[in-house]
Amino acid sequence: MICSLLLGLLAGPLQTPAPAALPTTEFQAATPGLILRGSLPPGPVSELLADLSSEAGLHIGSAEQTPWPAWSDHEAWTRDQPWQHWLDCLADTETPAAFATTVSHLATLAHSQNRPEDTWSYLQRLPVADAARLLPTLVAGITVGATAAPAILEPILPPLPIYDAATWRELPPLREYRIEGLQIDQTTFTLSVQVPPEGVEVRFIHESGPSLELRVRIPVPANRTKRIEYVDWTRAEVEEGVNPVHTITLEPGSEDLVLWARCMPRRLPWPHVKSGASFPLDRDIELTTTATDPSLPRLRAMARATAKLLNTRVTVTTDGLGSEPSSGRAPLRIDLSPSEFREAKLVSILSQIERTSAQFR
């Protein structure tokens, strides 16, 4: 039953969209020499990037990448090109250099899809230099040498602390990170993110340079939902069900600027399957949604790619009637019609597929 919930990426007998150029955003070539200092929760990532907490700091080299289209760009993800790149990344293990590029790309995609645990998991597989190059992009959406702020800055949530209980005789370490020395053009600032039980805090500190305007969205774990948001300790008016973007300005000489989201736990209506679980391929797979679902083209493209990866027959239905199975067993069915949880459910399924692929077992 659990595995059946993970097989909702289904291909229908619909015509493949005509090839089109894949929209990408070129990261600027970075200028070597950026030095970051700060801290990360105890665990593999902080061990890999141990220089971050040293007096010398973490040196960030140049970075030139062509990332995927943003996951929020639904039009781009209705096309087969990014999905084929996803399949290629999951299959590419030929050389250490190709592996590093593959993992960097998958980390970037996971971050775009708001999968912080997967993002950090990919990052910790990288050599130190490659992981360091990705860090400013993951925490602040920027590359070294960037002259403009990202359209929306949504910091990644911190890694989950992993620690030896015998070492921590009092309170366990908080899920938080602090990164000093981030730069956009001539402005340098500090960014920290904390995830206490009652919410999420994002804190900015202007270090040097001119004023900097940023548009910021507060990240929230998938198992929590926002209730109230504050900007610089002033309550923001937020519409029900809207994930707002706040415009802030970092001013020279100003105090810390804090964004805070008070959160409540929510129960996700699907189980989490452990890494390494297998997918049952002994029957057809069927996705049900509505004929008016605006994400239907994207689901079909996703389904085509997943069908290649799973090597099984899949169908998409919008009438609830289903299709004739090609085997003697009833198809695995999953409801992916529009709902509050559908997007989180889709990326959770992608996470499980990646984690159970041959490369990352």
N, C-alpha and C positions, 0 to 999 in steps of 0.2 A: 504493500500500500504506500509506504514511504517513497519507494523508488518511482512509483507511478506518478507521484506529484512532481517528479523532477523531469518528466518527459513531455512537457507541454510545448516544446518547440517543434512545431510540426509543419511539414510542407504540403501544400495543396496542389491540385492539378491545374494551377493557374499559369497564365503565360508569364515567362520571365521578363522583367523590365528590360528595355533596350539599354545597351551599355552606355554609360555616361561617365564623364570625367569625375574622379573622386575628389570632392572638395577637401582640402587640407589647409592647415595653418602652419606656415613655416616658423619654427622657433628661430629667433635671431641667433647668429653666432655669438657665443658668449666671450667676454674678455676675461682671460685668466687673471687670477689674483684675488678674487673675493675670499674673505675669511669669515666663517661663521663660528659663533660660540653659543653654548647653551647646554641643554640637558634633554634627555629622553627617558621614558620609563625603563626600569631594568628589564633586560631581555636581549634577544639576538640582535635587534636593530641598534640598541645603544652600545652593544659590544662591537658591532661592525663599525659604527661611527664614533668610536671612543674619543677620537681627537676633538670632537665637538666640545667636550667638557674639559679639555686640556688648556693650558695657558697659551699654547701656540695656536689653538683653534683648528677648525676643519677647513682645509684649502679646497676651493671649488675650481675645477678646471673649465676649459671651454666645452660647450655643448651645442651640437647641431643635430636637430631631430626633426622629422616630419611626423607629427602625431596623427592619430585617427581623427575623423570628425568628432566633434563633441557628441556625447550620447544624447544630449538634449536636442540635437539637430535630427529630428525624425526623418526629414526628407532624405538626408544623406544615407541614413541607415535603412532606407527602403531599397537601396541598390546592393548588388552582390559584391562589389569590390571590397568594401571594408570587412564584410563577413569572410571573404576569401583570404584576406590578409590575416584575419583572426585564425582561420584554419591553418594557414601557413606557419604562423607563429607557434601554434600548438605542436606542429610537426617538426619544426626546425631545431635539430640538435646536432648538426653536422660538425661544427667547430666551436671552440670556446668563444670566439668573437661573435659568431652568429647567435650563440646562446645568450650572451650578454645583451645583444640588440633585441632579441626576442623577449627576454624578461623585462627589459626597459619598456618596450612597447606594451606588454601586457599589464605592467604596473600603471602606465599612463591611462590605459583603457579602464582598468579597475577603478582608478581614482575618478575618472569622468563619470562612472556609473555609481559613485557613492558606495564603494565597497572597500572601506579602509582596512579591514583585516587582511583582505587579499592583497591590497596595495603594499602594505608593510611586509607581507609574506614574500611577495616577489622581490621587494627591495633588498631583503636580507640575503637573497640568493646571489646578489651581484657582487663583483669586485668593489673594493672601497671607492675607487675613483668614479666608477659608473654610478654607484649609489649616491655619492656626494653630488654629482651633477644633477641628479633628479630631485634632491631634497628641496631646493628653493621652489621648484615647480609644484611639488606636492603640497608643501605647507602654505604657499602664497600665490601659486599660479604664475610665477615669474621665472625668467631665465636671467643668468648673470648678464649684465649689460643692457637689460631692457630699458627703453626710454619712455614707456607708457605703462600705466597700470592695467591689469587685466580687466575685461569688461565686468566680470563679477568675481570677487575674491571669496571663495568658500574654502576655508582652511580644512585640511584633512583632520579627522579625529585622531588622537594619539594612539599609539599601539597599546594593546592590553599589557599591563605589567606582568612579567614572568620572573618570579623570585623564589629563593630558597626560604621557606618559612622560618628556618632556624636562624637566619641572618636578621630577620625583622622581628624583634622581640616586642615591639609596641604596635603602632598602627602600620598596616601594609602601605606601600607607596601609592600615591594618588596617580590616576591615569591623567598625565599631563606632559606637555613639552614646552620648552622655551627656546626660541631661536633668535639670537642677536646678530645684527649686521646685515640684515636683508636690505637690498637696494633696489630702488626704481629711479632711474635717471640719477639725479644728484641728491636724492633723499634716502637716508638710512634709517631703519626702524627695527624695533623688536616686536616679535609676535609670540604670544603664548596662548595655549588652549588647555583648559581644564575640564574634566568630566566628573564632577562629584555626583552623588546619588540623586540630587534634586535638580540637576540641570546641566547646562554647558556654558562656560565662560570663555570669551575670546577677548584678549587684552592686547592693545597696541601701545607702544611707547615710541615717540619721536626721538631719534638719536641725534641727527644732524641734517643739515640741508634745508631747502625751502619747504613750504607747506605742500602737503600731498593729499589729494582727494581720492577716496576709495569707495567702491560700492561693495558691501560685504553682506553675505548671507551666513547666518549661524548654522553650523552643521549639527545634526542630531543623530544619535544611534537609531538603527532601524526599529529597535524594540521600545522606543520612546516616542512620544508625541508632544509638540510644543503647546504650552498653554498661555504663557505671557512672555513678552520680550521687552527688554530694556536697552536703551542706547545711552551711554554715559549716565546711567542710573536714572534716566527718565523713561517712564513707560511709553512704549510705542503702540499706536493704535494698529491692531492687526486683525484682518478679516478672518473669519472662521475658515479653516482649510487652506489658507494661503501661506506659502513659505516666502516671507517678504525679503526684499533686498534693502539694506539701510545705507544711506550715503553719509560718510563721515569725513572729517578733515583732520589730518595730523598736523598740528601747529608747533613751530619751534618754541621750546620753553614751556609747553603745556604739560599737564599732569597725564597720568595713564588714562587712556580712553577704553572703556570697558563696554562690551556688548554681552548681554546675559539672556539666556532663554531658560525659563522654568519649564521643566518637563514632567510628564507623568508616564509611567510604564504602560505599554499596550501589548496585548497578546497577539502575536502574529499567527494567522490562521493556516500555517503549514509547518511541517516539521523540518528540522535541519538534519541533513544526512552527513555523517562523518566522511572525511576525506578517505578515498580509496574504495568507497562503496561502488558497486557495479550497477549498470543499467540493464534491466531485463529487455532482451531483444528478440524474444520468442513470440511476439505478437505485434500487430499494428499499433500505431500511436495516433491519437486523435485529440486535436485541440478544438474547443468550442468557444466561440465568441459571438458578438452580434454583427449583423450586416452593416450597421452604421458605425462600427468601431473605428475611430479615426486612426488608430495605430495598426489597422489590419495590414496595410502594405508592409510595414516594418516587421510585423510578426511573420508574414509570409517569407520575407527575405531571411529572417533569422531561422525560420523553420527549414528552408532549403539548405542552409549551411549546417544546421544541426543534423539533418537527415544524412548528409555526406559523412559527418563525423561518426554517427551511430550506425550507419549502414543498415538502415531499416526503413520500411515503408511507413510514411506518415501522411496524414490528411488534415485538412482544415475544414471545419464546418461552421456555418453561421445560422443554420436552420434548426439545429438541435436533433436532426434525424440521424446523423452519422452516415457511414458508408459501409459497404459490404467488406468484411474482413478478408484478407488474403490467406489467413491461416485459420485453423479451427478454433482458435481462442478469441474471446472478446477483446477488442482493442483497449488499451490503456487510455483513459479519458481524463482531461483536466479542463476546468473552467478558467479561461483567461479573459473573460469579458471585462469591460471597464469597471474598476472599483477602486476604493481607497488604497488597497494593498497590491494592485496588479503590477505596478512598476517595480516595487521592491521584490515581488515574487519573481518577476522575470530575471532580474539581475541575480537573485539568489540561485535560480536555476542555472544561469550562466556560470556562476561561481562553482557550483557542484560539477558541471561538465568539465570546466578547466581543471579542477582538482582531481578528477578521476581520469583525465587523459593520460596517455602513456608517459608523456614527458615528465609529469609532476607527481607521479605516484611515490 
